[in-house]
Amino acid sequence: MSVYIIAQIDIRDRDTYAKYQDGFAEVFARYDGELLVVDDAAQVVEGEWPYSRTVVIRFPNADEAARWYGSPEYQAIAKHRLAASRGNAVLVQGFEPDAQA
C-alpha cells in the first residue's frame, strides 16, 4: 500500500536551504518515490498554517520511504534542511477503498 510523507517546513535561511535543494533531486531519483507537491503558497482553508513550504511525497510502501529517509546520501543533504528550517513531517498510509474514513 502506498504511503505518503507530508512535510510542513518554515524556511529561515534560504541560502543554506538551497544546499539541500541542490542535492535533493539526485538523491531522490535513486529511490522509488514520487514527489507530488512542493508548494510555497498553500492556501489555508481552516486553522493556521505557519509554514512557508508544504511537501508531499508518495512511496510504494513504508520500507521504501524508510530506505530513502535513512540513507546516508539523504542524511548528508538533510543536515542543510535541518540547519535552515524548522518543521514537521509525518508518514501516513494511503487510503484503502474498503476502509471507512
RADAJO-V823072 format. One line per field, one symbol per residue. phi: phi as a letter, one per 30 degrees, with the letter a starting at -180 (. if undefined). A space follows every 50 residues. Layout:
phi: ???
This chain:
phi: .dbbccbcbcdcbdddddddddcdedddddbdbbdcbbbcbdcdcaicbd ccbbbbbcbdaddddddddddeddddceeddddcablbbbcbdddceddc d
